[in-house]
Amino acid sequence: MNDIKRPFDLLNRAVGKRVVVGVKGGTSFEGKMMAFDVHMNIALAEAKEKGSEEVFNHLFIRGDSVVYVKPLE
């Protein structure tokens, strides 16, 4: 983790790995981060909402609703 000097360094390392993304309203989603952009828009694959068993093959989360991103690996 010593090579992380900027917030986007952490996000770049998380691409292709499992993350938890918390959004406004207290909901969170777990999935494989496929991509993100400078607006914090995030694309997840094989994602599911916390407390649900429904799996989304692809999920787009709009950046202005993101509260946190937690890498799991």
C-alpha positions as CSV (number, residue, x, y, z in Angstrom):
1,M,0.0,0.0,0.0
2,N,3.0,2.3,0.2
3,D,2.7,3.0,-3.5
4,I,-0.7,4.7,-3.1
5,K,-0.1,8.4,-3.1
6,R,-3.4,9.6,-4.6
7,P,-7.0,8.4,-4.3
8,F,-7.1,7.2,-8.0
9,D,-4.1,5.0,-7.3
10,L,-6.3,2.9,-5.0
11,L,-9.0,2.8,-7.6
12,N,-6.6,1.8,-10.3
13,R,-5.4,-1.1,-8.2
14,A,-8.9,-2.2,-7.6
15,V,-9.9,-2.7,-11.3
16,G,-10.4,-6.3,-12.0
17,K,-10.9,-7.1,-8.2
18,R,-13.8,-7.4,-5.9
19,V,-14.9,-4.2,-4.1
20,V,-17.8,-2.9,-2.0
21,V,-19.3,0.4,-3.2
22,G,-21.4,2.3,-0.7
23,V,-23.9,4.8,-2.1
24,K,-26.1,7.5,-0.6
25,G,-29.0,6.2,1.4
26,G,-26.9,3.5,3.0
27,T,-27.1,0.9,0.3
28,S,-23.9,-0.9,-0.7
29,F,-23.0,-3.2,-3.7
30,E,-20.3,-5.8,-3.9
31,G,-18.9,-6.9,-7.2
32,K,-15.9,-6.9,-9.5
33,M,-14.8,-3.4,-10.5
34,M,-14.5,-3.3,-14.3
35,A,-14.0,0.4,-14.8
36,F,-14.3,3.9,-13.3
37,D,-13.8,7.5,-14.5
38,V,-12.9,10.9,-13.1
39,H,-16.5,11.4,-12.1
40,M,-16.4,8.3,-9.9
41,N,-18.8,6.5,-12.2
42,I,-18.2,2.9,-11.5
43,A,-18.9,-0.2,-13.5
44,L,-19.3,-3.5,-11.6
45,A,-19.7,-7.1,-12.9
46,E,-21.3,-10.0,-11.0
47,A,-22.6,-7.5,-8.5
48,K,-25.2,-7.8,-5.8
49,E,-26.8,-5.4,-3.3
50,K,-26.1,-6.1,0.3
51,G,-28.8,-8.3,1.8
52,S,-30.0,-9.5,-1.6
53,E,-29.3,-12.6,-3.6
54,E,-30.1,-11.1,-7.0
55,V,-26.9,-10.9,-9.1
56,F,-26.5,-8.2,-11.8
57,N,-24.2,-9.2,-14.6
58,H,-23.3,-5.6,-15.2
59,L,-24.1,-2.6,-12.9
60,F,-23.4,1.0,-13.4
61,I,-23.2,3.3,-10.4
62,R,-23.3,7.0,-11.0
63,G,-20.4,8.8,-9.4
64,D,-22.4,11.5,-7.6
65,S,-24.0,8.8,-5.4
66,V,-20.8,7.0,-4.4
67,V,-19.9,7.5,-0.7
68,Y,-17.0,5.0,-0.5
69,V,-15.2,2.2,-2.3
70,K,-13.6,-0.6,-0.3
71,P,-11.3,-3.0,-2.0
72,L,-11.8,-6.6,-0.8
73,E,-8.6,-8.1,-2.2
